[in-house]
Amino acid sequence: DQQVKQNSPSLSVQEGRISILNCDYTNSMFDYFLWYKKYPAEGPTFLISISSIKDKNEDGRFTVFLNKSAKHLSLHIVPSQPGDSAVYFCAASERTYKYIFGTGTRLKVLA
Amino acid sequence: DSGVTQTPKHLITATGQRVTLRCSPRSGDLSVYWYQQSLDQGLQFLIQYYNGEERAKGNILERFSAQQFPDLHSELNLSSLELGDSALYFCASSARDFGETQYFGPGTRLLVL
């Protein structure tokens, strides 16, 4: 049973436009959420996180939105750049020791 | 470069065999985490060690075991290998415990034939 779901395996966006990556979760006890980015042949790298006490967190071009009632979070990248092309994983934690990762969304930013 | 190193980068072995994957965390990090990524799957948390002691367990099979040594490097042992164990195995480290940013190594790609 996938507790964290990324239903779009891939996404293509034009350079300069907004990329929106979505993530849904089922466990209402999750209280900490993260996004990781992964390039080929590299390990995932931390991008941005959000605690359940917030509904938005921003870091430069990256903004994460959390909708607790819908059990949904999204990552917005504005403006998208070709270097953003990667696989993006969302992850959730229940204030315990385990991060549950989604299956990833492959973003391709077209020049 | 995350500062986390993993060896080997690639490993090809046969069913029934045993392999050991090695991870060196970032300097100063006390926690080491192991993850498995199979084809089209997300990262599955396997196990965490904190300062030499097992801290948390995830979906780790009984055929798999891990340990963290006094110098804080960690090894993941996979035995009685099956075809389905073919995957990318990532190690990550963090300064202390969960709730902190985890820094991932480049992974070890295991192929079981």
Backbone of each chain as ProteinMPNN parsed JSONL, in Angstrom:
{"seq_chain_A": "DQQVKQNSPSLSVQEGRISILNCDYTNSMFDYFLWYKKYPAEGPTFLISISSIKDKNEDGRFTVFLNKSAKHLSLHIVPSQPGDSAVYFCAASERTYKYIFGTGTRLKVLA", "coords_chain_A": {"N_chain_A": [[0.846, -1.191, 0.0], [0.771, 2.024, -1.075], [1.713, 4.729, 0.68], [2.5, 7.221, 0.043], [2.035, 8.956, -2.833], [2.939, 9.6, -6.151], [1.412, 10.461, -8.8], [1.929, 11.19, -11.392], [4.132, 10.009, -13.613], [5.826, 11.359, -15.309], [6.688, 14.615, -16.609], [6.575, 17.337, -18.805], [7.847, 20.532, -19.488], [7.991, 23.86, -20.75], [10.916, 25.843, -20.932], [11.253, 28.508, -18.635], [8.584, 28.523, -17.963], [6.101, 27.575, -15.483], [6.665, 24.77, -13.397], [4.795, 22.2, -12.016], [4.696, 19.873, -9.596], [3.137, 17.098, -8.225], [1.934, 15.477, -5.238], [0.446, 12.999, -3.305], [-0.824, 11.868, -0.185], [-1.694, 9.339, 2.21], [-1.698, 8.934, 4.92], [-2.808, 10.543, 7.663], [-1.331, 11.216, 9.808], [1.169, 12.014, 9.067], [3.598, 14.513, 9.371], [5.658, 15.939, 8.404], [7.241, 16.93, 5.485], [9.044, 16.398, 2.489], [10.953, 17.336, -0.415], [12.952, 15.797, -2.809], [15.528, 15.887, -5.238], [16.704, 14.145, -8.059], [19.409, 13.415, -10.064], [20.523, 11.528, -12.948], [22.599, 8.738, -12.201], [23.364, 9.743, -9.781], [22.916, 10.241, -6.225], [19.813, 11.039, -4.5], [19.144, 14.507, -3.848], [18.521, 16.83, -1.299], [15.867, 19.153, -1.486], [13.716, 20.913, -0.623], [11.65, 21.469, 2.259], [8.701, 21.006, 4.324], [6.834, 21.686, 7.2], [3.973, 20.341, 8.92], [2.683, 22.375, 10.204], [2.701, 24.508, 8.653], [1.524, 25.981, 5.544], [2.828, 26.64, 3.34], [6.047, 26.914, 1.909], [8.918, 28.589, 0.918], [11.72, 28.762, -1.259], [13.776, 30.456, -2.968], [13.46, 29.755, -6.325], [11.801, 27.689, -5.812], [8.841, 26.454, -4.41], [6.924, 24.964, -1.937], [3.743, 23.671, -1.404], [1.293, 22.86, 0.981], [-1.591, 21.043, 1.495], [-3.433, 20.116, 3.906], [-5.983, 19.144, 4.437], [-6.711, 17.991, 2.067], [-4.77, 16.183, 1.885], [-2.46, 16.578, 0.318], [0.402, 17.616, -1.423], [2.396, 19.991, -3.193], [4.956, 20.876, -5.477], [6.269, 23.78, -6.727], [8.013, 25.145, -9.39], [9.464, 27.98, -10.423], [11.028, 30.422, -12.438], [11.045, 27.604, -14.657], [14.003, 25.815, -15.463], [16.368, 24.41, -17.797], [18.279, 22.938, -16.365], [16.827, 21.979, -14.277], [15.762, 19.639, -15.0], [15.133, 16.46, -14.007], [14.579, 13.695, -11.744], [12.018, 13.923, -9.425], [11.362, 13.374, -6.071], [8.877, 13.058, -3.62], [8.585, 12.975, -0.072], [7.46, 11.73, 3.085], [6.998, 12.023, 6.608], [6.26, 10.678, 9.833], [6.89, 11.985, 12.179], [8.506, 10.125, 13.198], [11.001, 7.709, 12.684], [11.085, 7.189, 10.039], [11.2, 7.932, 6.68], [8.833, 8.025, 4.148], [8.887, 7.454, 0.818], [7.71, 8.707, -2.337], [7.139, 7.425, -5.702], [8.349, 8.993, -7.559], [8.649, 11.663, -9.973], [9.443, 12.313, -13.255], [10.872, 15.127, -14.456], [11.045, 17.099, -17.313], [12.556, 19.788, -18.696], [12.097, 21.807, -21.343], [14.179, 23.406, -23.648]], "CA_chain_A": [[0.0, 0.0, 0.0], [1.603, 3.215, -1.188], [1.215, 5.817, 1.524], [2.869, 8.473, -0.626], [1.849, 8.665, -4.255], [3.175, 10.595, -7.178], [0.653, 9.802, -9.858], [2.447, 11.52, -12.722], [5.511, 9.533, -13.72], [6.66, 12.289, -16.054], [6.13, 15.941, -16.877], [7.422, 18.174, -19.679], [7.506, 21.951, -19.351], [8.871, 24.755, -21.495], [11.806, 26.699, -20.152], [10.651, 29.787, -18.274], [7.226, 28.358, -17.455], [6.009, 26.972, -14.162], [6.53, 23.311, -13.26], [4.048, 21.834, -10.811], [4.778, 18.447, -9.318], [2.144, 16.791, -7.207], [2.167, 14.342, -4.352], [-0.675, 12.735, -2.412], [-0.505, 10.914, 0.872], [-2.893, 8.766, 2.815], [-1.58, 8.889, 6.371], [-3.043, 11.873, 8.221], [-0.369, 11.459, 10.892], [2.393, 12.596, 8.528], [3.679, 15.912, 9.789], [6.858, 16.57, 7.836], [7.274, 16.543, 4.082], [10.251, 16.857, 1.821], [11.162, 17.047, -1.832], [14.32, 15.512, -3.196], [15.765, 15.879, -6.67], [17.718, 13.137, -8.376], [19.962, 13.348, -11.41], [21.013, 10.177, -13.27], [23.881, 8.284, -11.651], [23.651, 10.417, -8.52], [21.911, 10.029, -5.198], [18.875, 12.156, -4.344], [19.604, 15.648, -3.067], [17.434, 17.536, -0.63], [15.474, 20.379, -2.171], [12.915, 21.784, 0.227], [10.783, 20.717, 3.159], [7.627, 21.771, 4.958], [6.213, 21.082, 8.368], [2.516, 20.376, 8.812], [2.116, 23.59, 10.807], [2.705, 25.536, 7.611], [0.913, 25.54, 4.304], [3.674, 27.089, 2.225], [7.443, 27.219, 2.202], [9.518, 29.076, -0.313], [13.176, 28.871, -1.281], [14.163, 30.86, -4.318], [12.49, 29.411, -7.378], [11.043, 26.51, -5.384], [7.831, 26.653, -3.377], [6.126, 23.779, -1.644], [2.428, 23.961, -0.83], [0.712, 21.711, 1.666], [-3.024, 21.098, 1.751], [-3.62, 18.99, 4.825], [-7.329, 18.573, 4.326], [-6.73, 17.153, 0.868], [-3.592, 15.293, 1.968], [-1.817, 16.84, -0.965], [1.414, 18.67, -1.486], [2.88, 20.241, -4.541], [6.202, 21.625, -5.628], [6.227, 24.696, -7.852], [9.323, 25.649, -9.8], [9.238, 29.123, -11.299], [10.763, 29.811, -13.735], [11.732, 26.335, -14.867], [15.239, 25.905, -16.225], [16.781, 23.082, -18.287], [19.003, 22.234, -15.301], [15.87, 21.393, -13.337], [15.364, 18.322, -15.518], [15.574, 15.446, -13.042], [13.459, 12.99, -11.11], [11.679, 14.552, -8.151], [10.692, 12.494, -5.117], [8.374, 13.618, -2.384], [8.699, 12.052, 1.054], [6.682, 12.147, 4.25], [7.419, 11.41, 7.859], [5.26, 10.749, 10.902], [7.607, 12.339, 13.398], [9.233, 8.955, 13.675], [12.318, 7.591, 12.077], [11.024, 6.664, 8.681], [10.662, 8.703, 5.57], [8.184, 7.237, 3.106], [9.094, 8.156, -0.439], [6.899, 8.388, -3.5], [7.849, 6.737, -6.784], [9.086, 9.959, -8.355], [8.147, 12.243, -11.226], [10.551, 12.76, -14.092], [10.605, 16.436, -15.052], [11.904, 17.495, -18.43], [12.36, 21.188, -19.052], [12.487, 21.936, -22.748], [14.772, 24.713, -23.973]], "C_chain_A": [[0.883, 1.242, 0.0], [1.007, 4.334, -0.354], [1.519, 7.177, 0.918], [2.855, 8.192, -2.123], [2.184, 9.87, -5.113], [2.592, 10.005, -8.446], [1.131, 10.131, -11.262], [3.878, 11.041, -12.823], [6.417, 10.506, -14.464], [5.901, 13.566, -16.346], [7.097, 16.698, -17.77], [6.917, 19.602, -19.624], [8.478, 22.767, -20.186], [9.712, 25.586, -20.526], [11.126, 28.043, -19.884], [9.246, 29.685, -17.707], [7.268, 27.729, -16.065], [5.916, 25.445, -14.259], [5.788, 23.048, -11.96], [4.078, 20.324, -10.663], [3.903, 18.144, -8.111], [2.452, 15.513, -6.443], [0.958, 14.197, -3.437], [-0.261, 11.73, -1.355], [-1.785, 10.451, 1.551], [-2.871, 8.825, 4.346], [-1.724, 10.285, 6.964], [-2.094, 12.194, 9.378], [0.958, 12.012, 10.37], [2.445, 14.071, 8.901], [4.925, 16.621, 9.244], [7.028, 16.025, 6.439], [8.496, 17.145, 3.413], [10.167, 16.584, 0.327], [12.659, 16.838, -2.053], [14.376, 15.504, -4.724], [16.863, 14.861, -6.962], [18.104, 13.22, -9.848], [20.425, 11.912, -11.666], [22.394, 9.928, -12.675], [24.296, 9.049, -10.39], [22.585, 10.035, -7.502], [20.962, 11.217, -5.136], [19.496, 13.276, -3.527], [18.396, 16.403, -2.526], [17.152, 18.868, -1.329], [14.787, 21.351, -1.207], [12.02, 20.93, 1.104], [9.684, 21.627, 3.7], [7.077, 20.979, 6.125], [4.7, 21.227, 8.244], [1.89, 21.602, 9.471], [2.077, 24.744, 9.797], [1.906, 25.047, 6.413], [1.732, 25.961, 3.08], [5.091, 27.305, 2.734], [8.151, 27.523, 0.89], [11.034, 29.128, -0.183], [13.584, 29.17, -2.704], [13.081, 30.534, -5.329], [11.548, 28.278, -6.964], [10.079, 26.864, -4.248], [7.084, 25.349, -3.184], [4.846, 24.228, -0.943], [1.889, 22.689, -0.192], [-0.766, 21.969, 1.932], [-3.381, 19.891, 2.601], [-4.985, 18.344, 4.677], [-7.432, 17.648, 3.127], [-5.618, 16.115, 0.882], [-2.804, 15.372, 0.655], [-0.723, 17.878, -0.793], [1.913, 18.803, -2.906], [4.155, 21.059, -4.476], [6.073, 22.465, -6.89], [7.64, 25.188, -8.129], [9.062, 26.765, -10.809], [10.459, 30.054, -11.291], [11.547, 28.503, -13.877], [12.943, 26.545, -15.777], [15.64, 24.5, -16.692], [17.52, 22.269, -17.225], [18.101, 21.63, -14.249], [15.409, 20.013, -13.799], [15.985, 17.238, -14.646], [14.343, 14.655, -12.606], [13.243, 13.608, -9.735], [10.881, 13.568, -7.294], [10.112, 13.324, -3.984], [8.481, 12.541, -1.306], [7.924, 12.62, 2.231], [7.141, 11.38, 5.464], [6.361, 11.641, 8.915], [5.91, 11.1, 12.232], [8.24, 11.105, 14.028], [10.52, 8.892, 12.875], [12.267, 7.317, 10.582], [10.436, 7.664, 7.695], [10.046, 7.726, 4.577], [8.267, 8.044, 1.816], [8.047, 7.753, -1.465], [7.766, 7.76, -4.584], [8.564, 7.692, -7.727], [8.345, 10.432, -9.587], [9.355, 12.745, -11.998], [10.152, 14.053, -14.773], [11.592, 16.681, -16.18], [11.557, 18.93, -18.791], [12.944, 21.397, -20.442], [12.989, 23.35, -23.034], [14.084, 25.359, -25.167]], "O_chain_A": [[1.64, 1.486, 0.94], [-0.081, 4.827, -0.651], [0.867, 8.169, 1.245], [3.564, 7.314, -2.615], [1.771, 10.997, -4.837], [3.206, 9.151, -9.088], [0.784, 9.437, -12.218], [4.761, 11.61, -12.181], [7.634, 10.488, -14.279], [4.671, 13.609, -16.336], [8.303, 16.702, -17.523], [5.714, 19.854, -19.704], [9.649, 22.409, -20.316], [9.258, 25.969, -19.447], [10.51, 28.635, -20.771], [8.758, 30.609, -17.057], [8.334, 27.397, -15.547], [5.186, 24.904, -15.091], [6.123, 23.616, -10.921], [3.551, 19.592, -11.5], [3.936, 18.855, -7.106], [3.128, 14.608, -6.932], [0.499, 15.181, -2.857], [0.558, 10.847, -1.609], [-2.825, 11.105, 1.464], [-3.921, 8.77, 4.986], [-0.842, 11.124, 6.782], [-2.066, 13.325, 9.865], [1.793, 12.44, 11.167], [1.455, 14.79, 8.763], [5.198, 17.769, 9.595], [6.969, 14.815, 6.22], [8.92, 18.255, 3.732], [9.415, 15.722, -0.128], [13.5, 17.589, -1.559], [13.406, 15.16, -5.4], [17.827, 14.735, -6.207], [17.267, 13.113, -10.744], [20.69, 11.165, -10.724], [23.244, 10.818, -12.656], [25.458, 9.0, -9.987], [21.501, 9.57, -7.857], [21.271, 12.286, -5.661], [20.285, 13.022, -2.617], [17.39, 16.584, -3.213], [18.066, 19.601, -1.707], [15.245, 22.477, -1.015], [11.671, 19.805, 0.744], [9.734, 22.848, 3.553], [6.883, 19.766, 6.045], [4.206, 22.117, 7.553], [0.694, 21.843, 9.313], [1.501, 25.801, 10.054], [1.64, 23.853, 6.277], [1.368, 25.672, 1.94], [5.306, 27.809, 3.836], [8.001, 26.812, -0.103], [11.566, 29.49, 0.866], [13.723, 28.273, -3.536], [11.939, 30.978, -5.209], [10.607, 27.951, -7.689], [10.461, 27.49, -3.26], [6.665, 24.709, -4.148], [4.868, 25.046, -0.024], [2.01, 21.594, -0.743], [-1.138, 22.984, 2.521], [-3.601, 18.793, 2.09], [-5.115, 17.125, 4.782], [-8.148, 16.647, 3.16], [-5.538, 15.268, -0.008], [-2.534, 14.367, -0.002], [-0.9, 18.885, -0.107], [1.86, 17.867, -3.704], [4.386, 21.826, -3.541], [5.805, 21.948, -7.975], [8.364, 25.593, -7.219], [8.521, 26.537, -11.891], [10.895, 30.447, -10.208], [12.604, 28.34, -13.267], [12.911, 27.335, -16.72], [15.288, 23.511, -16.05], [17.399, 21.044, -17.189], [18.558, 20.85, -13.414], [14.733, 19.303, -13.054], [17.207, 17.116, -14.561], [13.224, 14.918, -13.045], [14.193, 13.789, -8.974], [9.872, 13.011, -7.727], [10.789, 14.201, -3.447], [8.468, 11.346, -1.602], [7.755, 13.833, 2.356], [7.608, 10.245, 5.37], [5.657, 12.651, 8.907], [5.529, 10.578, 13.28], [8.475, 11.055, 15.235], [11.051, 9.916, 12.446], [13.308, 7.225, 9.932], [9.324, 8.163, 7.868], [10.662, 6.724, 4.211], [7.778, 9.171, 1.739], [7.56, 6.622, -1.472], [8.972, 7.586, -4.409], [9.308, 7.253, -8.605], [7.53, 9.714, -10.165], [10.18, 13.497, -11.477], [9.213, 14.084, -15.568], [12.8, 16.498, -16.029], [10.42, 19.245, -19.143], [14.135, 21.187, -20.672], [12.335, 24.343, -22.715], [14.457, 26.459, -25.573]]}, "seq_chain_B": "DSGVTQTPKHLITATGQRVTLRCSPRSGDLSVYWYQQSLDQGLQFLIQYYNGEERAKGNILERFSAQQFPDLHSELNLSSLELGDSALYFCASSARDFGETQYFGPGTRLLVL", "coords_chain_B": {"N_chain_B": [[28.605, 17.022, -4.843], [27.801, 15.006, -2.203], [29.236, 14.209, -0.034], [28.894, 11.746, 1.012], [29.994, 8.51, 0.611], [29.879, 5.582, -1.38], [30.6, 2.183, -1.909], [30.755, -0.913, -3.727], [30.338, 0.792, -6.924], [28.976, -0.555, -8.859], [27.661, -3.848, -8.994], [27.685, -7.155, -9.87], [26.229, -10.252, -9.546], [25.403, -13.655, -8.687], [22.372, -15.578, -8.237], [21.645, -16.679, -4.928], [24.032, -15.964, -3.843], [26.14, -13.934, -1.66], [26.536, -10.539, -0.762], [28.314, -7.537, 0.109], [27.68, -4.241, 0.824], [29.11, -1.041, 1.058], [29.28, 1.934, 3.036], [30.289, 5.227, 3.611], [29.674, 7.766, 5.8], [28.959, 11.364, 5.716], [31.456, 13.515, 7.022], [31.36, 13.687, 10.481], [28.661, 13.096, 10.667], [26.256, 11.183, 12.4], [24.215, 9.409, 11.95], [23.218, 6.792, 9.799], [21.499, 5.723, 6.957], [19.82, 3.227, 5.091], [18.561, 2.609, 1.875], [16.452, 1.094, -0.578], [16.006, 1.056, -4.03], [13.982, -0.174, -6.312], [13.147, -1.102, -9.721], [11.053, 1.317, -11.109], [10.068, 1.884, -8.627], [9.614, 3.728, -5.609], [11.908, 5.111, -3.212], [12.682, 2.776, -0.854], [12.738, 2.603, 2.537], [15.12, 0.936, 4.449], [16.765, 0.494, 6.812], [18.048, 2.132, 9.745], [20.955, 3.334, 11.339], [22.32, 4.697, 14.268], [24.986, 6.214, 15.561], [26.3, 3.758, 15.859], [24.361, 2.052, 16.749], [21.397, 0.153, 16.043], [18.605, 1.943, 14.958], [16.158, 2.333, 13.694], [13.838, 0.38, 11.848], [12.858, -0.574, 8.608], [11.39, -1.765, 5.697], [13.013, -4.166, 5.647], [14.392, -7.18, 4.569], [14.706, -10.433, 6.077], [16.906, -11.716, 5.142], [18.67, -9.747, 4.788], [21.08, -7.692, 6.372], [22.578, -5.243, 8.504], [25.211, -3.117, 9.704], [26.824, -0.697, 11.804], [29.939, 0.659, 12.196], [32.552, 1.442, 14.676], [33.958, 3.594, 13.534], [31.988, 4.83, 12.221], [31.325, 4.149, 9.621], [29.237, 2.17, 7.501], [27.883, -1.042, 6.746], [25.98, -2.952, 4.48], [24.654, -6.051, 4.337], [23.757, -8.477, 2.085], [22.197, -11.489, 1.621], [21.774, -14.862, 0.302], [20.884, -14.225, -2.282], [18.323, -13.101, -4.506], [16.7, -12.873, -7.729], [14.97, -10.724, -7.643], [16.174, -8.983, -5.925], [17.73, -7.303, -7.279], [18.585, -4.005, -7.7], [18.873, -0.473, -6.984], [20.868, 0.55, -4.382], [20.858, 2.814, -1.862], [22.718, 4.778, 0.357], [22.373, 7.012, 3.043], [23.168, 9.877, 5.05], [22.866, 11.659, 8.138], [23.19, 14.402, 10.438], [22.301, 13.862, 13.051], [19.536, 12.571, 13.823], [16.422, 11.278, 12.45], [14.298, 13.629, 10.833], [16.012, 15.455, 10.14], [17.906, 16.87, 7.458], [18.748, 14.499, 5.07], [21.616, 13.273, 3.547], [22.459, 11.915, 0.537], [24.319, 9.16, -0.797], [25.895, 8.151, -3.925], [24.906, 5.713, -4.617], [24.703, 2.112, -4.994], [24.594, -0.054, -7.627], [23.034, -3.025, -7.91], [23.051, -6.068, -9.537], [21.487, -9.043, -9.925], [21.966, -12.115, -11.263]], "CA_chain_B": [[29.114, 15.923, -4.026], [27.131, 15.061, -0.896], [30.153, 13.827, 1.035], [28.621, 10.353, 1.361], [30.575, 7.635, -0.402], [29.399, 4.201, -1.394], [31.332, 1.263, -2.757], [31.169, -0.502, -5.066], [29.303, 1.497, -7.681], [28.21, -1.578, -9.56], [27.935, -5.194, -8.504], [26.937, -8.196, -10.578], [26.439, -11.503, -8.85], [24.464, -14.71, -9.049], [21.41, -15.933, -7.195], [22.171, -17.493, -3.849], [25.286, -15.41, -3.319], [26.094, -12.922, -0.605], [27.356, -9.364, -1.076], [28.394, -6.492, 1.135], [27.746, -2.872, 0.322], [29.75, -0.214, 2.07], [28.906, 3.351, 3.035], [30.962, 6.14, 4.537], [28.826, 8.964, 5.907], [29.626, 12.657, 5.755], [32.242, 13.712, 8.232], [30.603, 14.212, 11.609], [27.287, 12.582, 10.732], [26.152, 10.016, 13.274], [23.182, 8.497, 11.459], [23.312, 6.235, 8.456], [20.245, 5.118, 6.519], [19.911, 2.443, 3.86], [17.34, 2.583, 1.081], [16.464, 0.287, -1.787], [15.138, 1.554, -5.104], [13.788, -1.131, -7.394], [12.663, -0.492, -10.956], [9.742, 1.96, -11.017], [9.627, 2.014, -7.251], [10.222, 4.8, -4.831], [12.955, 4.695, -2.279], [12.151, 2.029, 0.286], [13.622, 2.672, 3.697], [15.466, -0.385, 4.961], [17.221, 0.48, 8.196], [18.852, 3.26, 10.201], [21.866, 3.205, 12.465], [22.715, 5.957, 14.898], [26.164, 6.084, 16.423], [26.65, 2.364, 16.071], [23.243, 1.207, 17.188], [20.226, 0.147, 15.194], [17.675, 2.941, 15.455], [14.827, 2.137, 13.118], [13.792, -0.625, 10.797], [11.781, -0.435, 7.643], [11.043, -2.986, 4.962], [14.235, -4.929, 5.406], [14.176, -8.618, 4.591], [15.533, -11.135, 7.064], [18.161, -12.094, 4.468], [19.53, -8.568, 4.763], [21.478, -7.198, 7.688], [23.474, -4.095, 8.403], [25.857, -2.701, 10.942], [27.602, 0.534, 11.756], [31.179, 0.413, 12.929], [32.982, 2.567, 15.527], [34.35, 4.782, 12.75], [30.686, 5.276, 11.71], [30.945, 3.635, 8.325], [28.209, 1.15, 7.624], [27.834, -2.072, 5.717], [24.706, -3.637, 4.279], [24.919, -7.399, 3.867], [22.615, -9.1, 1.403], [22.547, -12.892, 1.443], [20.816, -15.717, -0.423], [20.323, -13.245, -3.209], [17.318, -13.506, -5.487], [16.636, -11.956, -8.866], [14.225, -9.537, -7.24], [17.003, -8.082, -5.111], [18.392, -6.362, -8.185], [18.065, -2.669, -7.383], [19.843, 0.53, -6.544], [20.893, 0.666, -2.927], [21.396, 4.103, -1.454], [23.026, 5.087, 1.735], [22.263, 8.437, 3.348], [23.583, 10.173, 6.425], [22.437, 12.939, 8.703], [24.002, 14.758, 11.598], [21.847, 13.115, 14.217], [18.45, 11.608, 13.707], [15.385, 11.634, 11.501], [13.82, 14.994, 10.992], [17.051, 16.309, 9.607], [18.226, 16.621, 6.063], [19.584, 13.344, 4.799], [22.474, 13.444, 2.385], [22.536, 10.604, -0.093], [25.437, 8.766, -1.619], [25.556, 7.939, -5.338], [24.227, 4.44, -4.779], [25.324, 0.908, -5.547], [23.646, -0.773, -8.481], [23.209, -4.471, -7.772], [22.367, -6.897, -10.524], [21.546, -10.462, -9.578], [21.662, -12.9, -12.471]], "C_chain_B": [[28.549, 16.04, -2.611], [28.084, 14.796, 0.251], [29.925, 12.408, 1.524], [29.19, 9.479, 0.239], [30.047, 6.22, -0.245], [30.274, 3.385, -2.329], [30.72, -0.124, -2.658], [30.066, 0.276, -5.762], [28.384, 0.518, -8.386], [28.62, -2.939, -9.018], [27.055, -6.166, -9.274], [27.259, -9.514, -9.904], [25.341, -12.49, -9.237], [23.485, -14.977, -7.907], [22.048, -16.853, -6.17], [23.43, -16.947, -3.21], [25.03, -14.38, -2.226], [26.997, -11.766, -1.006], [27.322, -8.399, 0.093], [28.555, -5.148, 0.464], [28.271, -1.987, 1.447], [29.38, 1.25, 1.901], [29.745, 4.107, 4.04], [30.151, 7.417, 4.615], [29.647, 10.24, 5.787], [30.371, 12.787, 7.07], [31.375, 14.321, 9.332], [29.184, 13.7, 11.73], [27.251, 11.29, 11.541], [25.159, 8.979, 12.759], [23.452, 8.066, 10.036], [22.0, 5.517, 8.159], [20.518, 4.325, 5.242], [18.536, 2.406, 3.195], [17.541, 1.657, -0.122], [15.525, 0.94, -2.813], [15.098, 0.518, -6.214], [13.208, -0.406, -8.594], [11.263, 0.058, -10.733], [9.201, 2.051, -9.596], [10.271, 3.236, -6.622], [11.329, 4.245, -3.972], [12.303, 4.017, -1.083], [13.167, 2.071, 1.419], [13.874, 1.266, 4.232], [15.789, -0.339, 6.45], [18.036, 1.728, 8.486], [19.739, 2.849, 11.358], [22.245, 4.583, 12.961], [23.846, 5.663, 15.858], [26.432, 4.623, 16.807], [25.501, 1.455, 16.456], [22.083, 1.283, 16.203], [19.161, 1.054, 15.785], [16.264, 2.711, 14.954], [14.92, 1.126, 11.995], [12.618, -0.356, 9.872], [11.495, -1.773, 6.998], [12.265, -3.834, 4.648], [13.958, -6.414, 5.567], [15.096, -9.261, 5.634], [16.866, -11.563, 6.468], [19.163, -10.931, 4.427], [19.888, -8.196, 6.2], [22.427, -6.03, 7.481], [24.158, -3.889, 9.734], [26.582, -1.392, 10.705], [28.787, 0.358, 12.698], [31.588, 1.632, 13.76], [33.424, 3.797, 14.736], [33.162, 5.352, 11.974], [30.393, 4.84, 10.277], [29.978, 2.473, 8.531], [28.315, 0.157, 6.476], [26.439, -2.693, 5.686], [25.029, -4.989, 3.656], [23.649, -8.011, 3.298], [22.989, -10.548, 1.118], [21.426, -13.655, 0.739], [20.084, -14.896, -1.487], [19.354, -13.87, -4.211], [17.287, -12.463, -6.608], [15.983, -10.634, -8.481], [14.995, -8.575, -6.355], [17.781, -7.1, -5.974], [17.765, -4.984, -8.005], [19.231, -1.726, -7.194], [19.75, 0.611, -5.032], [21.598, 1.965, -2.559], [21.67, 4.105, 0.038], [22.865, 6.591, 1.898], [22.779, 8.655, 4.764], [22.994, 11.508, 6.859], [23.201, 13.161, 9.994], [23.613, 13.94, 12.826], [20.762, 12.122, 13.813], [17.484, 12.002, 12.607], [14.879, 13.033, 11.795], [14.865, 15.976, 10.518], [17.292, 15.963, 8.152], [19.137, 15.407, 5.948], [20.361, 13.595, 3.514], [22.758, 12.065, 1.809], [23.855, 10.393, -0.833], [24.972, 8.483, -3.037], [24.873, 6.605, -5.609], [25.127, 3.326, -5.275], [24.27, 0.194, -6.363], [23.969, -2.251, -8.426], [22.389, -5.184, -8.83], [22.579, -8.357, -10.149], [21.09, -11.264, -10.786], [21.32, -14.352, -12.138]], "O_chain_B": [[28.779, 17.028, -1.912], [27.775, 15.123, 1.397], [30.679, 11.915, 2.362], [28.896, 9.694, -0.937], [29.806, 5.736, 0.861], [30.643, 3.844, -3.41], [30.208, -0.486, -1.599], [28.964, 0.399, -5.226], [27.177, 0.734, -8.494], [29.77, -3.153, -8.635], [25.834, -6.016, -9.322], [28.427, -9.854, -9.712], [24.457, -12.169, -10.031], [23.751, -14.637, -6.755], [22.883, -17.695, -6.502], [23.848, -17.416, -2.151], [23.896, -14.015, -1.919], [28.093, -11.978, -1.525], [26.431, -8.439, 0.942], [29.449, -4.945, -0.357], [27.927, -2.158, 2.616], [29.192, 1.741, 0.788], [29.894, 3.681, 5.185], [29.956, 8.087, 3.601], [30.877, 10.2, 5.759], [29.964, 12.237, 8.094], [30.734, 15.351, 9.127], [28.56, 13.849, 12.781], [28.106, 10.419, 11.384], [25.259, 7.799, 13.098], [23.858, 8.859, 9.186], [21.464, 4.797, 9.002], [21.348, 4.715, 4.42], [17.507, 2.205, 3.842], [18.657, 1.472, -0.607], [14.399, 1.321, -2.492], [16.062, 0.355, -6.963], [12.822, 0.759, -8.501], [10.387, -0.645, -10.229], [8.006, 2.271, -9.394], [11.326, 3.704, -7.051], [11.637, 3.054, -4.01], [11.477, 4.61, -0.389], [14.306, 1.629, 1.27], [12.934, 0.498, 4.44], [15.171, -1.039, 7.252], [18.64, 2.311, 7.585], [19.32, 2.106, 12.245], [22.461, 5.51, 12.18], [23.673, 4.949, 16.845], [26.751, 4.32, 17.957], [25.648, 0.233, 16.487], [21.82, 2.328, 15.608], [18.844, 0.955, 16.97], [15.295, 2.874, 15.695], [15.926, 1.027, 11.293], [11.535, 0.037, 10.305], [11.372, -2.79, 7.68], [12.508, -4.175, 3.49], [13.373, -6.852, 6.557], [16.123, -8.698, 6.015], [17.843, -11.753, 7.192], [20.332, -11.106, 4.082], [19.088, -8.369, 7.119], [23.002, -5.861, 6.406], [23.734, -4.421, 10.76], [26.907, -1.028, 9.575], [28.631, -0.044, 13.851], [31.046, 2.722, 13.578], [33.282, 4.923, 15.214], [33.329, 6.26, 11.16], [29.314, 5.133, 9.762], [29.92, 1.877, 9.607], [28.778, 0.487, 5.384], [25.813, -2.922, 6.721], [25.61, -5.058, 2.573], [22.608, -8.052, 3.953], [23.988, -10.811, 0.448], [20.303, -13.172, 0.6], [18.856, -14.882, -1.569], [19.539, -14.99, -4.686], [17.772, -11.342, -6.459], [16.392, -9.566, -8.936], [14.523, -7.475, -6.067], [18.414, -6.177, -5.462], [16.553, -4.823, -8.145], [20.398, -2.116, -7.236], [18.657, 0.728, -4.476], [22.762, 2.184, -2.893], [20.948, 3.515, 0.842], [23.187, 7.356, 0.989], [22.82, 7.727, 5.572], [22.672, 12.364, 6.036], [23.78, 12.237, 10.565], [24.462, 13.404, 13.538], [21.051, 10.967, 13.499], [17.723, 12.982, 11.901], [15.033, 13.539, 12.907], [14.633, 17.185, 10.497], [16.92, 14.887, 7.684], [20.155, 15.302, 6.633], [19.811, 14.074, 2.523], [23.234, 11.168, 2.506], [24.422, 11.32, -1.411], [23.778, 8.566, -3.324], [24.329, 6.387, -6.691], [26.166, 3.563, -5.89], [23.19, -0.127, -5.866], [25.045, -2.679, -8.843], [21.194, -4.934, -8.993], [23.709, -8.837, -10.07], [19.968, -11.106, -11.267], [21.041, -15.143, -13.038]]}, "name": "protein", "num_of_chains": 2, "seq": "DQQVKQNSPSLSVQEGRISILNCDYTNSMFDYFLWYKKYPAEGPTFLISISSIKDKNEDGRFTVFLNKSAKHLSLHIVPSQPGDSAVYFCAASERTYKYIFGTGTRLKVLADSGVTQTPKHLITATGQRVTLRCSPRSGDLSVYWYQQSLDQGLQFLIQYYNGEERAKGNILERFSAQQFPDLHSELNLSSLELGDSALYFCASSARDFGETQYFGPGTRLLVL"}
